């Protein structure tokens, strides 16, 4: 059965439901009466009418006029606003009467403008991206009056909004005519605000929002500016505010989702800035050519009029004018952008903000979105890191104590996500943690899920009542939200959340009991007094990252909770576990060897250090550049080879890398030696790669570098020149890096030969275009960028450089003319003339795309890490699968112990128990390095030699019988009853491994003998030690020399039998013992000697 996780009240369903509610409220306002009780077809028609009016409303604000012209068909006039004749023709009354017939549908709209304006319009019409040409400065042919023309394209043609250039409400600096100059003016208006945003410390979204509203208010002068954030259920909250001192603050107020309809939110994603100058001003109708069948869409018009409901809404708020700017962030789920919130400006009197200033605000919002995106992603990464750590611990618990360890140990499943309680329903048993429903209620929830959500793997909701659970009322406020994950056909994991238990201030909630609507007409929320609502029966919503964590744990558990199947666990241990170890080791070995070869022969310098910062890797290229040979640097601190000015940077990079944070594109200078010393320091751009072991511990750092010494010298010379730049820009030398530049208005003025080679675009195709948007843009024009965020960041860099802030090593990527991605580091410097006046920007690129050899090395490293992780996961899986039948055996054992047994039966049960315990001990050996390095912690228990012999011999019986061998135990009853202190299970493991190897290499019909020779030594007053010599003797040629060599010497290529012997040899050493393998004529013997303290007679 295909299962899928369900989330009650999903996003798409919520948007559809909210749109229906928006249409209902709008219809009630327009009709002045309730529209409840209509059938489905009437509701569908109402929604369609509402959306049609929002998207294709044919009214504009009276501050300007609108024209729609045919695109590429002689600028034939398809539609115009009623006020266009008055605005565009002469204001002499008689002349207006004479010329009124001039502006008619179907006419050539170019006749309305001056020849220079017509040239600008025709050039704009030919542009693929009209955003790059806005605003156009045009003049009327009749009056000579100037306007800003803001143009956008629809299916039928071009929509042209004509706005006044000046405003009595806002003072703006004068700007020379021209699109590029106007855009540069907008950038400069926003530059101060952008600098403030970039200087803010990370990790504080509230401060970021507060600075944004401060800067917008200083730019625009509105009475009130608010940052308005959308919550997951689409309702809004004012999270930052700047306002006139005499106004009532709205900070902290929440507003229903219907305050900003879904259709309007969609338009905000298309048109990022929306201005209403006077909501009381009568709207101007737009008349279109009757031959055009479909109503034209002017939803993208900057002059679009507010609908009646919104105008009334503004009036109720005491607001006459508004400016609303969309704040978007990356949509990680669906790609593209999503609406995070809005920055909203209100004014008590009419207010008009000219287009360049609105464009500056839009640019500021783009920068704000980039900064906000970083903060949102950082918070998400921190949550994911916490969840990942908890998942790792829970998985480890599953290996040690499945399944109940995840609810009985610490941390437990409550630590995975934020919750008030959790429960495991497994095998009709329940384990409860924290605040949960009763056992009967949880069983009822499980039955409800199986009946109503049988096709899903789980359910998440912030309200069980709204999700349809019939027993929700009986749960009270203690349990409102739930996330459930199905782990088998009838078993579940549950997480529970209590009600939010908080008071929310609504900005004039529509059910305010003191709010009385006018009986004659339905009003859109006529009161805006703060109204308190206590949120009950609803929990905090479950976040996507939390559901991902729950789903990941669910997948692990569904593989682990299988029906108990009694398998031959000993065979699984040796055939599965050891095969897996050695398959992984062989693959890792070959990958590692290939990686070492690639690094040694790479054409870029690569160096590595251990956890103490001592150099343990230094390839040929690094030796060639610095003059230091491998022998000279191995074992030395890396810091000793770094120039003094780079020591701080190098120490910080190394420190972060050893913490697992890999710094990229860091510039350091290394000392040189011998013949290289004359050329001075080597300048490297390094990327740090943390080296980790199988337990994810950082054990060293590899630095992959690029030599930029020559480019750095050229750049230093270039920036020191104050006059003649062209000598370097036009120099064809291969030492000159890719260089491009702009003039003071942002047009590309330089594009050198290296840049032509890198991009594939010739300078004559590039020079004169706007660098941002025309050369580098999100559309496939010339050098395409990956996203709008990348374009915004480039704009910030260039504008900072124009104001004198030099930029070093900014990561910058673009696609060349063939669609190949180019990764570079960009450095930007101001360009100055002889008088010291800034005349533009020069940009230098350093290409960071790795060489083919380096790419191979990195791929080899990734393969190595992936193989290691894959093998570790498979190993964990096999360990867990062995445990599952083990629980069945142990349960059966417990049942047998509770029955009446003879002494012989009790001995058999005890031997079986010891073998099980030995197996569990082996399964717990997650870290073989601890055995290899000799720091494994031993357990000390009291035991008899007889119980050890019984457990060891039982493990060899199957093989001895299969080969027809006699298994002899030469020990007296007195020896078997000797009581000792030590690690019984490790001793069993060692002796059974040696015994099985002896059986394996004994000829059929032969024999194997195991015996022990004890010798009690007196150490002092009342102190003794038992010296034990175990001998396992067998006839034949004995164990192959290769295996015996592997037992004593560690070798990555050893066989699985060799690894078993090697591990047991190490265990003997940890127990302070010795092991030998002696070959005699016709027989061979394992001889194991160790000393253990005996239990004194009174203790026995």
Helices and strands as residue ranges (DSSP letters): E 4-7, H 11-31, H 40-56, E 59-60, E 65-70, E 77-81, H 84-88, H 93-99, G 100-102, G 109-112, H 115-125, G 130-132, E 136-139, E 146-153, E 157-164, H 179-198, H 205-220, E 224-230, E 236-243, E 254-255, G 257-259, H 262-270, E 273-276, E 284-288, H 308-317, E 321-330, E 337-347, H 355-401, H 405-408, G 413-415, E 421-426, E 429-434, H 439-452, E 456-461, H 464-467, H 472-475, E 481-486, E 492-497, E 503-507, E 530-534, H 544-560, H 569-572, I 573-577, H 578-601, E 606-610, E 615-618, H 620-626, H 630-633, G 638-641, G 644-646, H 647-658, E 666-670, G 674-679, E 682-692, E 698-707, H 709-720, H 726-729, E 738-743, E 748-751, H 753-759, H 763-766, I 771-775, E 776-777, E 783-784, H 788-802, E 807-815, E 821-832, E 838-847, H 852-897, H 903-923, H 928-932, E 941-944, H 945-963, E 966-969, H 973-976, E 979-982, H 984-1000, E 1007-1020, E 1023-1035, H 1041-1048, H 1056-1070, E 1074-1080, E 1083-1092
